[in-house]
C-alpha cells in the first residue's frame, strides 16, 4: 500500500525495509551512475526535510514493527551514493587497481582451496581480484559458483582475517561486485549478519583461513 500523507507531510508508519527495496529497485533501473546519484540525493533530501508526501517509494505499514529507522535508511542511501561516486572516479582505461597486499603464498593457498568455487579457474585473474595491480589481458571477471551469500561471507572473512585494515575503513564491496559480476554484496552480508544467519558452506570458508 502506498502511503497517502496528509498535507502536514509528517512521516508516519513507514515500512522502512520494504521502502528501501523499492528505492534500490528504482536506482538499479537508472542507466548511468550520475542518474542514480541524483535520484538517491533526492530521496535523502525528502527524508531530511520529513517531506515524502507524493513520493511513491515509501510503503505504509500500519501496525507493523520495523527495526529499520529513518536515520538508518538515510545512512544506507548515503553509503550507496559514496560507493557510486567512488566507482565513477575509476577510469575505465586505468587497469591498475591498488589494494592492500596479501602474502602471495597465502593467495596461492586460497586459490587452491577455492577450486570449484569460481570460473575461470585462473591464478592470475584470482590474484588480480584479491591483490589488485595490473589487470590480466582478457580479464572480464570471475563467476562465483556458490550462493551470493557465501561470496559475501568470503569477502567479509577475507577482509577481517587477512587484509586487516583500519576498522573504520570499509570493505571495497563495489570492487568485488565488479570482479565477480554481482550486485549488492554488502546488503547480502548485512542482512545475514542482522539475522545471525550463516550461509551454507561457511564452515569450509572458515577452514580456509
HELIX and SHEET records of a PDB file:
HELIX    1   1 UNK A   16  UNK A   29  1                                  14    
HELIX    2   2 UNK A   33  UNK A   48  1                                  16    
HELIX    3   3 UNK A   70  UNK A   88  1                                  19    
HELIX    4   4 UNK A  104  UNK A  113  1                                  10    
HELIX    5   5 UNK A  123  UNK A  131  1                                   9    
HELIX    6   6 UNK A  148  UNK A  158  1                                  11    
HELIX    7   7 UNK A  159  UNK A  163  3                                   5    
HELIX    8   8 UNK A  173  UNK A  180  1                                   8    
HELIX    9   9 UNK A  185  UNK A  194  1                                  10    
HELIX   10  10 UNK A  202  UNK A  208  1                                   7    
SHEET    1   A 2 UNK A  96  UNK A  98  0                                        
SHEET    2   A 2 UNK A 132  UNK A 134 -1                                        
SHEET    1   B 2 UNK A 118  UNK A 119  0                                        
SHEET    2   B 2 UNK A 143  UNK A 144 -1                                        
END                                                                             
